[in-house]
């Protein structure tokens, strides 16, 4: 397999790449009204800013890790899963929350995870408007701007704040989701949908959300966030409670151990 960098070195690399991508995004923000954006689907968009940020990330990381497999939303979205389970792999979302960014809604991030033999070992979620850098290494805990973070200790649903993501690609998913939402809303203190799954998972890791669920996410949406949650003492699984791997699309369920379990039962 060859030389494998230490995890703290991998983290340093992905944080540097995320910060450089964030600079691209910040520089573009004042000209939102003139930015060219295209439809990938009826409600799914890509902009020149996504592409420029991803190019900046790849220039930094592929030079440092030339043998790593790349799974990146805009330029390498169809990498075969079997390639991700051997050696190092980079799972990249250069601008999670593109629609938010294009509308000036301050909830978007750069998300990068490094997988080692298919499992995340280093991760960064950089909240660009908030200037918050969430990081984690396998076995090394999770941090926000260099300070340790932990999932919440709330175990009473009536006191819980739950994050979610609406189905937006396939209208056929909406009725089942609405039924779940009704059950959850009736039992918790609040439900929020900011619109960037990487930040939602970082919010679980930081104890801001007690749990989170979304029906279907791409691996670049959750690869970094799942490590943040786990290293902060939480759980991140698929919707059936099985081990979550960032090798393909999946439903995602995350939270502190008690609230993740409670939410799994309510959704079922």
C-alpha positions in Angstrom: 0.0 0.0 0.0 3.0 2.3 0.5 3.5 5.1 2.9 0.5 6.3 4.8 0.7 9.8 6.3 -0.1 10.2 10.0 -3.6 11.2 10.8 -2.7 14.6 12.2 -0.8 15.3 8.9 -3.9 14.3 6.9 -6.0 16.6 9.0 -3.6 19.5 8.5 -3.7 19.0 4.8 -7.5 18.9 4.5 -7.9 21.9 6.8 -5.5 23.9 4.6 -7.5 22.8 1.5 -10.8 23.7 3.1 -9.5 27.1 4.1 -8.3 27.8 0.6 -11.7 26.7 -0.9 -13.4 29.0 1.7 -11.3 31.9 0.4 -12.6 31.2 -3.1 -16.2 31.1 -1.9 -15.8 34.3 0.2 -14.3 36.2 -2.7 -17.2 35.2 -4.9 -20.0 36.1 -2.4 -20.2 39.8 -3.3 -21.0 39.0 -6.9 -23.7 36.4 -6.2 -26.2 38.2 -8.6 -23.9 37.6 -11.6 -22.7 34.1 -10.8 -23.4 31.5 -13.5 -25.3 28.4 -12.1 -26.6 25.4 -13.8 -29.2 22.8 -12.9 -28.0 19.3 -12.1 -31.7 18.4 -11.4 -35.0 20.2 -10.9 -33.9 21.6 -7.5 -30.2 20.7 -7.5 -27.6 23.3 -8.7 -24.0 23.8 -9.4 -22.2 27.1 -9.8 -18.9 28.3 -11.1 -18.0 28.8 -7.4 -18.5 25.1 -6.6 -16.2 24.2 -9.5 -13.5 26.8 -8.6 -13.5 25.7 -4.9 -13.3 22.0 -5.9 -10.4 22.8 -8.3 -8.5 24.6 -5.5 -9.1 21.6 -3.1 -7.9 19.1 -5.7 -4.8 21.1 -6.6 -3.8 21.1 -2.9 -4.6 17.5 -2.0 -3.8 15.5 -5.1 -0.3 17.1 -5.1 0.2 16.0 -1.5 -1.6 12.6 -1.8 -1.1 11.6 -5.5 -2.1 8.0 -4.9 -5.4 8.8 -3.1 -8.7 7.9 -4.8 -11.0 10.9 -5.2 -14.8 11.1 -4.8 -15.7 14.7 -5.4 -19.2 16.0 -6.0 -18.5 18.1 -9.1 -15.6 16.4 -10.9 -15.5 12.8 -9.7 -19.0 11.9 -8.5 -19.0 8.5 -10.0 -16.0 6.8 -8.5 -16.7 3.1 -8.0 -17.3 2.2 -4.3 -14.7 -0.6 -4.5 -12.0 1.9 -5.2 -12.8 3.7 -1.9 -12.1 0.7 0.3 -8.4 0.3 -0.6 -5.8 2.7 0.8 -6.5 6.5 1.0 -9.6 8.2 -0.5 -10.7 11.8 -0.5 -14.4 12.5 -0.2 -15.0 16.2 -1.1 -18.0 18.6 -1.1 -16.5 22.0 -2.2 -19.7 23.9 -1.3 -22.3 22.1 0.7 -25.4 24.4 0.6 -25.0 25.8 -2.9 -28.6 27.0 -3.0 -28.1 28.8 0.4 -24.9 30.4 -0.9 -26.6 31.6 -4.2 -29.4 33.2 -2.2 -27.2 34.8 0.4 -28.5 32.5 3.2 -25.5 32.1 5.6 -25.5 28.3 6.0 -22.9 26.7 3.7 -19.6 24.9 4.2 -16.6 23.1 2.7 -16.6 19.4 3.7 -13.6 17.0 3.2 -13.0 13.6 4.6 -10.1 11.2 4.3 -11.0 7.5 4.2 -8.5 4.8 5.0 -9.6 1.4 3.7 -13.2 2.7 3.5 -13.4 4.3 7.0 -13.0 8.0 7.8 -9.9 8.9 9.6 -9.6 12.7 9.2 -12.3 15.3 8.5 -13.0 18.9 8.3 -16.3 20.8 8.0 -15.6 24.5 7.5 -18.6 26.7 8.0 -17.7 29.6 5.7 -20.1 32.4 6.9 -19.6 31.5 10.6 -15.8 31.0 10.3 -16.2 27.8 12.3 -13.7 25.0 11.6 -15.0 21.6 12.8 -12.3 18.9 12.7 -11.8 15.3 13.8 -9.4 12.4 13.5 -10.2 8.8 14.3 -9.3 8.2 17.9 -8.4 11.9 18.4 -11.7 13.4 19.2 -13.6 16.3 17.6 -12.9 20.0 17.8 -14.4 23.4 16.9 -11.7 26.0 16.2 -9.2 23.8 18.1 -11.4 23.3 21.2 -12.9 19.9 22.1 -16.6 19.4 21.5 -19.0 16.7 22.6 -22.5 15.7 21.7 -25.4 16.9 23.9 -26.5 15.2 27.1 -30.2 15.8 26.6 -32.2 12.6 26.8 -35.7 13.9 27.2 -37.4 14.3 23.7 -39.5 17.2 25.0 -36.3 19.2 25.5 -34.6 18.1 22.3 -33.8 20.1 19.2 -33.7 17.9 16.1 -32.1 18.7 12.7 -33.4 17.3 9.4 -33.2 17.7 5.7 -36.2 17.8 3.4 -36.5 15.4 0.4 -35.9 17.8 -2.5 -34.8 15.6 -5.5 -37.8 13.3 -5.7 -41.3 14.5 -4.8 -42.4 10.9 -4.4 -40.4 10.8 -1.1 -42.3 13.7 0.4 -45.4 11.9 1.9 -43.4 9.4 3.9 -41.2 12.2 5.1 -44.2 14.3 6.1 -45.5 11.4 8.2 -42.2 11.1 10.0 -42.0 14.9 10.5 -45.4 14.9 12.1 -44.4 12.2 14.6 -41.2 13.9 15.5 -42.6 17.4 15.8 -45.3 16.2 18.2 -42.7 15.0 20.7 -39.8 17.4 20.6 -39.1 21.1 21.4 -38.2 22.0 17.8 -37.1 20.8 14.4 -34.8 22.8 12.2 -33.8 22.5 8.5 -30.9 24.8 7.7 -30.1 23.1 4.4 -26.4 21.9 4.6 -26.1 18.4 6.0 -22.4 18.7 6.8 -23.2 21.6 9.1 -26.1 19.7 10.5 -23.9 16.8 11.5 -21.3 19.2 12.9 -24.1 20.8 15.0 -24.8 17.3 16.4 -21.2 16.9 17.3 -21.1 20.2 19.0 -24.3 19.5 21.0 -26.4 22.1 19.2 -28.7 19.5 17.7 -29.6 16.5 19.8 -30.2 14.3 16.8 -30.5 14.6 13.0 -32.0 12.6 10.2 -32.3 12.8 6.4 -33.7 10.2 4.0 -30.9 10.2 1.4 -27.5 11.9 1.3 -24.5 11.5 -1.0 -21.3 10.4 0.7 -19.7 13.8 0.3 -22.6 15.2 2.3 -21.9 13.1 5.4 -18.4 11.5 5.2 -16.8 14.3 7.3 -19.8 14.9 9.5 -20.2 11.2 10.5 -16.6 11.2 11.9 -17.2 14.5 13.8 -20.3 12.9 15.5 -18.6 9.7 16.4 -15.5 11.3 17.7 -17.7 13.7 19.8 -19.3 10.7 21.6 -22.3 10.3 19.3 -23.6 7.7 16.9 -24.0 8.0 13.1 -25.8 5.2 11.3 -28.1 4.6 8.4 -31.8 4.9 9.0 -32.1 1.2 10.0 -29.3 1.6 12.6 -26.6 -0.2 10.6 -23.0 0.9 10.3 -22.8 3.9 8.1 -20.0 4.0 5.4 -19.3 6.8 3.0 -19.2 4.6 -0.1 -22.5 5.5 -1.7 -25.8 7.3 -1.1 -27.5 6.5 2.2 -30.1 7.7 4.7 -28.4 9.1 7.8 -29.4 9.1 11.4 -27.1 10.7 14.0 -27.2 12.0 17.6 -26.2 11.4 21.1 -26.7 7.7 21.8 -30.0 8.1 23.6 -31.6 10.5 21.2 -30.4 8.7 18.1 -32.0 5.5 19.5 -35.2 7.4 20.3 -35.3 9.0 16.9 -34.8 5.7 15.2 -37.8 4.3 16.9 -40.0 7.3 16.1 -39.0 7.2 12.4 -39.7 3.4 12.2 
